[in-house]
Amino acid sequence: MIYVIALLGPESEVALVVATLVLLGLLICSWNGVLLAEISDVVPKEQIAEAHSLAAIGMFSGFVIGPIIFAEVSVTAGDFRPALFVMAFSTAVSAVVAPRCRTR
C-alpha cells in the first residue's frame, strides 16, 4: 500500500488519493489488535504482560524513530517519494524476517 502512495503525485486524481489514504487508514487502525491477539496466542499465560509490554516498546520506538528517518530522507532527497520507499523497504524486510523469528 505504501508503494502506491509513493507513486502518487500532484497529477494524481483526488478520488484515487482519497481512496488510497482511507484504505491505508483502515489497515493501520486494525493491525494493533491482531498483533496483540497473536502475541497472546503464542506466549505462555504467565508471560503475556511482559510480551505485550515489549511489543508496546517496539511500537512506540517506531512511532518516534520512523518520522525522524522519514524527515531526514525527505530533506536530504528534496522529495517525499524516496522517504516513502525507505519506509516501504523497511516494511518488506520486516515481512521477510518476522516469520523466521517465530517460535513456539
Backbone torsions as a table, in degrees:
resi	resn	phi	psi	omega
1	MET	NA	-41.4	-178.6
2	ILE	-67.6	-26.1	174.8
3	TYR	-62.9	-38.3	178.8
4	VAL	-64.1	-43.0	178.7
5	ILE	-62.5	-39.6	179.8
6	ALA	-64.0	-28.4	-179.4
7	LEU	-85.4	-14.4	177.4
8	LEU	-71.5	148.8	178.5
9	GLY	-144.7	-173.9	-178.7
10	PRO	-61.5	-23.9	-178.7
11	GLU	-85.3	-6.1	-178.5
12	SER	-68.2	147.5	178.0
13	GLU	-65.0	139.1	-178.6
14	VAL	-59.8	-41.0	-179.0
15	ALA	-62.3	-38.9	177.8
16	LEU	-65.7	-42.3	178.9
17	VAL	-63.9	-47.1	-179.2
18	VAL	-63.2	-46.2	-179.8
19	ALA	-61.8	-41.8	179.3
20	THR	-63.3	-45.4	-178.1
21	LEU	-70.6	-35.1	176.3
22	VAL	-65.1	-45.2	178.5
23	LEU	-62.6	-43.0	177.6
24	LEU	-61.8	-42.0	177.7
25	GLY	-60.3	-41.6	178.2
26	LEU	-64.5	-40.8	178.8
27	LEU	-65.9	-41.8	-178.9
28	ILE	-65.7	-38.9	-177.7
29	CYS	-69.8	-22.1	-173.5
30	SER	-97.8	-17.1	-171.8
31	TRP	-71.3	-29.9	-176.3
32	ASN	-62.1	-43.7	178.5
33	GLY	-65.1	-37.9	177.7
34	VAL	-65.0	-43.3	179.0
35	LEU	-59.6	-48.8	-178.3
36	LEU	-66.2	-35.7	176.7
37	ALA	-65.2	-40.9	178.3
38	GLU	-66.6	-39.5	177.2
39	ILE	-61.2	-45.0	179.7
40	SER	-63.0	-30.1	-178.4
41	ASP	-74.8	-35.0	-173.2
42	VAL	-99.1	-9.8	-176.7
43	VAL	-104.2	140.7	174.8
44	PRO	-57.9	147.4	-175.1
45	LYS	-53.6	-37.6	-177.6
46	GLU	-73.4	-8.3	-179.8
47	GLN	-113.9	7.6	-176.8
48	ILE	-62.3	-43.8	-178.4
49	ALA	-60.9	-44.2	179.6
50	GLU	-65.1	-41.1	-179.4
51	ALA	-65.5	-42.0	178.2
52	HIS	-66.0	-37.3	178.1
53	SER	-64.1	-44.1	178.9
54	LEU	-63.0	-41.0	177.5
55	ALA	-62.8	-40.4	178.9
56	ALA	-64.5	-40.3	177.2
57	ILE	-60.7	-44.6	178.6
58	GLY	-62.1	-43.4	-179.5
59	MET	-64.7	-48.5	-177.3
60	PHE	-68.2	-30.8	174.0
61	SER	-63.1	-41.3	176.9
62	GLY	-65.0	-35.7	177.8
63	PHE	-64.3	-30.6	-179.9
64	VAL	-85.6	-46.8	-174.1
65	ILE	-76.2	-38.4	-177.8
66	GLY	-54.5	-52.6	179.6
67	PRO	-63.5	-32.1	178.0
68	ILE	-65.4	-47.0	178.1
69	ILE	-62.8	-43.6	179.2
70	PHE	-58.5	-46.5	-179.2
71	ALA	-63.9	-43.7	-179.2
72	GLU	-63.0	-44.7	179.6
73	VAL	-66.3	-40.5	179.4
74	SER	-62.5	-45.1	-179.3
75	VAL	-67.0	-44.5	-179.0
76	THR	-63.1	-43.0	-177.7
77	ALA	-82.0	-22.3	-177.1
78	GLY	78.4	14.7	-177.9
79	ASP	-157.1	154.7	179.1
80	PHE	-78.7	-25.9	-172.3
81	ARG	-59.6	-45.8	177.7
82	PRO	-60.2	-36.5	178.8
83	ALA	-65.9	-38.9	176.8
84	LEU	-64.7	-38.5	177.6
85	PHE	-68.2	-35.2	175.7
86	VAL	-62.8	-45.1	178.5
87	MET	-63.9	-40.6	178.2
88	ALA	-64.5	-39.6	179.0
89	PHE	-63.5	-43.0	179.5
90	SER	-64.2	-34.5	176.2
91	THR	-66.6	-42.1	179.3
92	ALA	-64.6	-40.8	177.9
93	VAL	-62.4	-43.5	178.5
94	SER	-61.2	-39.7	-179.8
95	ALA	-65.2	-28.5	178.6
96	VAL	-83.1	-40.6	-174.4
97	VAL	-78.1	-42.0	-173.6
98	ALA	-54.9	-47.0	-179.8
99	PRO	-61.9	-26.8	-180.0
100	ARG	-77.6	-17.1	-179.0
101	CYS	-90.0	-9.8	-175.5
102	ARG	-72.6	129.8	175.7
103	THR	-131.8	155.0	176.4
104	ARG	-128.8	NA	NA
